[in-house]
């Protein structure tokens, strides 16, 4: 098991577009893919 540095995955200040199901996990927005939306 390895840990990933989040700053290397998505640096601050980057603009991204994502399609998925948006929910809050402990007050933090989270986007997850689903079977009905094939793109993520």
Buried (B, 14 or more C-beta within 10 A) or exposed (E): EEEEEEEEEEEEEEEEEEEEEEEEEEEEEEEEEEEEEEEE
